[in-house]
Amino acid sequence: AYSYKTNPLLAPYIHQAGCSLQVTSLQHLNQAIKIVRNDQQKDCFFNTASLTADKIKFIASSSFQIVANSLYQIELINEVGKSVKKIIPFLIRIDTGTKVKDTPFSTSGAMLGLSCKQAKEILSQLSKYEWLKFIGIHNHAASQNTDLKSWKNNMRTIEKFILDLPKDIGLQVLNLGGGFPISYTNSKQLSIEKIFSQSFGP
C-alpha cells in the first residue's frame, strides 16, 4: 500500500497503476475515498496512533481496514462497531522489538504496536470482540532503514509469529509497511533487491 501522506498529488496515479493506499488522517481519507472505488476500499488501510471514536465512525462508513496499534484501540474499535451495528475489519500492528541502526526514524519500542506476546493473547480471545473481524498483521520497524541485519531479524520474528498462529485464525493480509531507503544527498544506500534477497529468502 502506498502511504498517501508521502505525496497526495502522486497517490491517484500510483493507485491507478494498481497499488492500494494507506492513509493516516481523516483529511486524507476524505480525499482517498474520492479516488478509490467502493470495491477497492477493502484493500486500503487507515493507520494512526491517535484513534478516536469519531474517527472510527467515519472510517467505518467506508470499507477501509483499520490498523490497531494497541489493546485500547482494539477495544475502542469494537465499541464503535457495536454502536453503529457494523463489523469492522482490522489489522494488529506488531512491534517485534528489533533494534534498528543507521536511522533516526525507528518506531521499534515507541509504543506503536503490540509485542508478539500481547498480540497472541488478544488473538486467542477474538471471540469476545464481536464487532471486529481480524484481517491481518501490520508491521513497520523504521523509515530510511539501511540496517540489513534489522530487516532480517524483523522479518524472521514476524515469520515465527505467523507460523505459531492457529491455522483457523483467518490471516488474510500481511502489511509490511515500508522503510525502504530513498536516495537523498549523502544518504547511505541499500537496494530493495538486497533487502528482499537477504530478508525474505531462504
Secondary structure as UniProt FT lines:
FT   STRAND          2..3
FT   HELIX           4..6
FT   TURN            8..10
FT   HELIX           11..16
FT   TURN            17..18
FT   STRAND          21..23
FT   HELIX           26..35
FT   HELIX           38..43
FT   STRAND          45..47
FT   HELIX           53..60
FT   STRAND          65..68
FT   HELIX           71..84
FT   STRAND          88..94
FT   TURN            108..111
FT   HELIX           116..123
FT   TURN            124..125
FT   HELIX           126..128
FT   TURN            130..131
FT   STRAND          132..138
FT   HELIX           148..163
FT   TURN            167..168
FT   STRAND          173..175
FT   TURN            185..186
FT   HELIX           192..199
//
